[in-house]
Amino acid sequence: MTVWNDILSQVDNLHNVVESHAGADRKVLEQIARLTEKAGRIIFTGVGSGLNATIPATYYLMSCGYPAQYIDTTELIYNLPPGLKGCVLVLNTRSGETAELIRAAEIARRQGISTIAITNEINSTVARLADVCMPTYSRWDDLVVISAYGGMLASELVLAGQILGKLDEVLADLRAAAGAIGETLKQSIEKREALNRLFAQSRPIYLLGRGPSVASTHGGALVIEEMSRRPVVSMVTGLFRQGPIEVVDERFQAMLFEGAGEPARLNRILAHELQKKGAGLAWVGTQPLEGAVSSPAILSILFIHVRE
């Protein structure tokens, strides 16, 4: 039982998640559509990887004009419930038994707030408390949440696609991602030694990104810290410019996620500035960055090597 199994299982797992959603009983999605159409606003909540997996769906919904936000459940359950009125609360939890998620579901039920559980365990406590339960159809990881994280993230995007009336479009995009992930992992493995050299002495490692890539910076930081016990700083690149950039010198190493659109252009400008200051960079994107360790998706391999 090794984390390599969790990493390599992402290929079959994502295929299974996507096709399970494509072939699932549409009654659940129809219930979701009715709830969200009535509310007109959605709040995603979760803890750790469960929260990080909601970030791309939040950005997708907001970019299409549908009000959405994500809130850490460990904060949500204390002073924030009054702000939930009129929304649909999406409870994202792999096990369905996380204490904070159970409490959030109980609060929502008492206050008459509609809830959707997205979980791998359809008979769990959170699933039973929610108005609607949407399965993630994901495998359980052996050590840390890697393939199951991808399953949760894909499920959240399926939910968003249903809300926006773009389910078929989202399923097509997810199928394309599932088809590409095998080759992406292959290319990532080829970068393993270069990554080890880059980050061998780095404390902390910085993970920087914008937009939906923030899910990768937060998710990557969580897994690296859990596995390697090494400190990681996850930060939006726009915020990094506002002060923290002053820490950069030849001892600074970071992984920078390219992103897409205008944020990608800004991230590339930042990358060049960091290189001029002598920083070492790993670059995750569609186009290579000269002078950096470039790959379409190298984070999974970093999970391994920082521990060795």
C-alpha positions as CSV (number, residue, x, y, z in Angstrom):
1,M,0.0,0.0,0.0
2,T,1.8,3.2,-1.2
3,V,0.8,6.6,-2.3
4,W,2.0,5.7,-5.8
5,N,-1.1,3.6,-6.1
6,D,-3.2,6.6,-5.2
7,I,-1.4,8.7,-7.8
8,L,-1.6,6.2,-10.6
9,S,-5.2,5.3,-9.8
10,Q,-6.3,8.8,-10.8
11,V,-6.5,7.6,-14.5
12,D,-9.1,4.9,-14.0
13,N,-10.8,6.8,-11.2
14,L,-11.5,9.9,-13.1
15,H,-12.9,7.9,-16.1
16,N,-15.1,6.0,-13.6
17,V,-16.4,9.2,-11.9
18,V,-17.2,10.9,-15.2
19,E,-19.0,7.9,-16.7
20,S,-20.9,7.2,-13.5
21,H,-22.3,10.7,-13.5
22,A,-23.1,10.5,-17.2
23,G,-25.0,7.3,-16.7
24,A,-26.6,8.1,-13.3
25,D,-30.3,8.5,-12.5
26,R,-31.1,12.1,-13.5
27,K,-33.6,12.4,-10.7
28,V,-30.9,13.6,-8.3
29,L,-29.7,16.2,-10.7
30,E,-33.3,17.3,-11.3
31,Q,-33.8,17.8,-7.6
32,I,-30.6,19.8,-7.5
33,A,-31.9,22.0,-10.3
34,R,-35.1,22.7,-8.5
35,L,-33.4,23.6,-5.3
36,T,-30.8,25.9,-6.8
37,E,-33.3,27.6,-9.2
38,K,-35.5,28.5,-6.3
39,A,-32.6,29.9,-4.2
40,G,-30.5,31.6,-6.8
41,R,-27.4,31.4,-4.7
42,I,-25.1,28.6,-3.6
43,I,-22.5,28.2,-0.8
44,F,-20.0,25.4,-1.0
45,T,-18.5,24.2,2.3
46,G,-16.0,21.5,3.3
47,V,-12.9,20.9,5.3
48,G,-9.4,20.5,3.9
49,S,-9.5,18.7,0.5
50,G,-13.3,18.7,0.7
51,L,-13.2,22.5,0.6
52,N,-10.4,22.8,-2.0
53,A,-12.4,20.6,-4.4
54,T,-15.2,23.2,-4.5
55,I,-13.0,26.0,-5.8
56,P,-13.1,25.3,-9.6
57,A,-16.9,24.9,-9.4
58,T,-17.2,28.2,-7.6
59,Y,-15.2,30.1,-10.2
60,Y,-17.1,28.4,-13.0
61,L,-20.5,29.4,-11.6
62,M,-19.4,33.0,-10.8
63,S,-17.9,33.4,-14.3
64,C,-21.3,32.4,-15.7
65,G,-23.2,34.9,-13.6
66,Y,-24.5,32.5,-10.9
67,P,-23.7,33.7,-7.3
68,A,-21.5,31.2,-5.5
69,Q,-18.9,31.2,-2.8
70,Y,-16.9,28.6,-0.8
71,I,-16.5,28.8,3.0
72,D,-14.4,26.7,5.4
73,T,-16.9,24.6,7.5
74,T,-14.7,25.1,10.6
75,E,-15.6,28.8,10.3
76,L,-19.0,28.5,8.9
77,I,-20.6,26.7,11.9
78,Y,-19.9,29.3,14.5
79,N,-20.9,32.9,13.7
80,L,-21.8,32.7,10.0
81,P,-25.1,30.7,9.9
82,P,-27.3,33.9,9.7
83,G,-25.8,34.6,6.4
84,L,-26.9,31.3,4.9
85,K,-30.5,32.3,4.7
86,G,-31.9,32.0,1.2
87,C,-29.0,29.9,-0.2
88,V,-28.4,26.3,-1.0
89,L,-25.6,24.9,1.1
90,V,-23.5,22.2,-0.6
91,L,-21.8,20.0,2.0
92,N,-18.7,18.4,0.4
93,T,-17.3,15.5,2.5
94,R,-15.6,12.3,1.3
95,S,-16.7,10.2,4.3
96,G,-19.9,12.0,5.2
97,E,-18.9,11.7,8.9
98,T,-16.7,14.8,9.4
99,A,-17.9,16.4,12.7
100,E,-18.0,19.9,11.3
101,L,-20.0,18.9,8.3
102,I,-22.5,17.0,10.4
103,R,-23.0,20.1,12.6
104,A,-23.4,22.3,9.5
105,A,-26.1,20.0,8.1
106,E,-27.9,20.1,11.5
107,I,-27.8,23.9,11.6
108,A,-29.1,24.1,8.1
109,R,-32.0,21.7,8.9
110,R,-33.0,23.7,12.0
111,Q,-32.9,27.0,10.0
112,G,-34.8,25.6,7.0
113,I,-31.8,26.0,4.6
114,S,-31.7,23.6,1.6
115,T,-28.7,21.3,1.5
116,I,-27.0,19.1,-1.0
117,A,-24.5,16.5,0.2
118,I,-21.7,15.5,-2.2
119,T,-20.0,12.5,-0.7
120,N,-18.6,9.1,-1.4
121,E,-20.8,7.5,1.3
122,I,-24.5,7.8,0.4
123,N,-25.5,6.2,3.7
124,S,-23.4,8.5,5.9
125,T,-24.8,10.9,8.5
126,V,-24.4,14.0,6.3
127,A,-26.0,12.3,3.4
128,R,-29.0,11.4,5.5
129,L,-29.3,14.9,6.9
130,A,-29.2,16.6,3.5
131,D,-32.2,17.3,1.2
132,V,-30.4,15.7,-1.7
133,C,-27.3,13.4,-1.9
134,M,-25.1,13.4,-4.9
135,P,-22.5,10.5,-4.9
136,T,-19.0,11.1,-6.1
137,Y,-18.4,7.5,-7.3
138,S,-14.7,7.8,-6.3
139,R,-12.3,5.2,-5.0
140,W,-10.9,5.4,-1.5
141,D,-7.2,6.3,-1.4
142,D,-4.8,4.1,0.5
143,L,-2.9,6.9,2.2
144,V,-3.8,10.5,1.4
145,V,-6.6,12.1,-0.5
146,I,-5.4,12.3,-4.1
147,S,-7.6,10.3,-6.5
148,A,-10.7,10.9,-4.3
149,Y,-9.9,14.6,-4.4
150,G,-10.1,14.5,-8.2
151,G,-13.4,12.6,-7.9
152,M,-14.9,15.3,-5.6
153,L,-13.7,18.1,-7.8
154,A,-15.2,16.5,-10.9
155,S,-18.5,15.9,-9.0
156,E,-18.7,19.6,-8.0
157,L,-18.2,20.6,-11.6
158,V,-21.0,18.2,-12.7
159,L,-23.2,19.9,-10.1
160,A,-22.3,23.3,-11.5
161,G,-22.9,22.2,-15.0
162,Q,-26.4,21.0,-14.0
163,I,-27.2,24.4,-12.3
164,L,-26.1,26.3,-15.4
165,G,-27.8,24.0,-17.9
166,K,-24.4,23.0,-19.3
167,L,-24.2,19.4,-18.1
168,D,-23.4,17.8,-21.4
169,E,-20.7,20.4,-22.0
170,V,-19.1,19.8,-18.6
171,L,-19.2,16.0,-19.1
172,A,-17.5,16.4,-22.4
173,D,-14.7,18.5,-20.9
174,L,-14.3,16.0,-18.0
175,R,-14.0,13.2,-20.5
176,A,-11.3,15.0,-22.3
177,A,-9.5,15.5,-19.0
178,A,-9.8,11.8,-18.1
179,G,-8.4,10.9,-21.5
180,A,-5.4,13.2,-21.1
181,I,-4.5,12.4,-17.5
182,G,-2.5,9.2,-18.3
183,E,-0.1,11.0,-20.6
184,T,0.1,13.9,-18.2
185,L,1.2,11.6,-15.4
186,K,3.8,10.0,-17.7
187,Q,5.3,13.4,-18.5
188,S,5.2,14.3,-14.8
189,I,7.2,11.2,-13.8
190,E,9.9,12.2,-16.2
191,K,10.4,15.4,-14.3
192,R,10.9,13.7,-10.9
193,E,14.6,14.1,-10.5
194,A,14.6,17.7,-11.7
195,L,11.9,18.5,-9.1
196,N,13.9,16.8,-6.4
197,R,16.9,18.9,-7.1
198,L,14.8,22.1,-7.2
199,F,13.0,21.6,-3.9
200,A,15.5,19.4,-1.9
201,Q,16.5,22.3,0.4
202,S,13.5,24.6,0.0
203,R,11.8,25.6,3.3
204,P,9.1,26.6,2.8
205,I,7.9,25.6,-0.7
206,Y,5.6,28.3,-2.2
207,L,2.7,27.2,-4.4
208,L,1.3,30.1,-6.4
209,G,-1.7,30.4,-8.7
210,R,-4.8,32.4,-9.7
211,G,-8.4,31.5,-10.5
212,P,-9.4,27.8,-10.4
213,S,-5.7,26.9,-9.9
214,V,-6.0,28.1,-6.3
215,A,-7.6,24.7,-5.7
216,S,-4.2,23.2,-6.8
217,T,-2.1,25.4,-4.6
218,H,-4.3,24.7,-1.5
219,G,-4.7,21.0,-2.3
220,G,-1.0,20.6,-3.1
221,A,0.1,22.4,0.1
222,L,-2.2,20.1,2.2
223,V,-0.9,16.9,0.7
224,I,2.8,17.9,0.8
225,E,2.6,18.9,4.5
226,E,0.7,15.8,5.4
227,M,3.1,13.5,3.7
228,S,6.5,15.2,4.1
229,R,6.0,17.3,7.2
230,R,7.6,20.2,5.3
231,P,6.1,23.7,5.4
232,V,4.3,25.0,2.3
233,V,2.9,28.4,1.6
234,S,-0.2,28.5,-0.7
235,M,-1.0,31.9,-2.0
236,V,-2.9,33.7,-4.8
237,T,-0.3,35.3,-7.1
238,G,-2.0,38.7,-7.0
239,L,-1.7,38.7,-3.2
240,F,1.9,37.4,-3.3
241,R,2.8,40.6,-5.2
242,Q,1.4,42.8,-2.4
243,G,4.3,42.3,0.0
244,P,5.4,38.7,0.2
245,I,7.4,39.1,-3.0
246,E,10.0,40.9,-0.9
247,V,11.2,37.5,0.4
248,V,12.4,36.4,-3.0
249,D,16.1,35.8,-3.5
250,E,18.3,33.0,-4.9
251,R,17.1,30.8,-2.0
252,F,13.5,31.0,-3.0
253,Q,11.8,28.1,-4.8
254,A,8.2,28.0,-5.9
255,M,5.7,26.1,-8.1
256,L,3.7,28.5,-10.2
257,F,0.5,27.4,-11.9
258,E,0.0,29.1,-15.3
259,G,-3.8,29.2,-15.4
260,A,-5.7,30.5,-18.4
261,G,-6.7,33.8,-20.0
262,E,-5.5,37.1,-18.6
263,P,-4.4,35.6,-15.3
264,A,-2.0,33.3,-17.3
265,R,-0.4,36.3,-18.9
266,L,0.1,37.9,-15.5
267,N,1.5,34.7,-14.0
268,R,4.1,34.5,-16.8
269,I,5.1,38.1,-16.1
270,L,5.5,37.2,-12.4
271,A,7.5,34.1,-13.3
272,H,10.0,36.2,-15.3
273,E,10.3,38.7,-12.4
274,L,11.0,35.8,-9.9
275,Q,13.7,34.4,-12.2
276,K,15.4,37.7,-12.5
277,K,15.6,37.7,-8.7
278,G,17.4,34.3,-8.8
279,A,14.4,32.2,-7.7
280,G,14.0,28.6,-8.8
281,L,10.7,27.7,-10.4
282,A,8.6,24.8,-11.3
283,W,6.0,25.8,-13.9
284,V,2.7,24.0,-14.4
285,G,1.0,25.0,-17.6
286,T,0.2,24.3,-21.2
287,Q,3.2,26.3,-22.5
288,P,6.8,25.7,-21.1
289,L,8.6,28.4,-19.3
290,E,12.3,28.8,-20.2
291,G,14.6,28.3,-17.3
292,A,11.9,26.5,-15.2
293,V,11.1,22.8,-14.6
294,S,8.0,22.8,-16.8
295,S,5.3,20.2,-17.0
296,P,1.5,20.0,-17.7
297,A,0.9,18.6,-14.2
298,I,3.9,17.8,-11.9
299,L,2.3,18.2,-8.5
300,S,1.5,14.6,-8.0
301,I,5.2,13.7,-8.4
302,L,6.2,16.4,-5.9
303,F,3.9,14.7,-3.4
304,I,6.3,11.8,-3.4
305,H,9.7,13.2,-3.7
306,V,9.6,15.8,-0.9
307,R,9.3,12.9,1.5
308,E,12.2,10.8,0.2
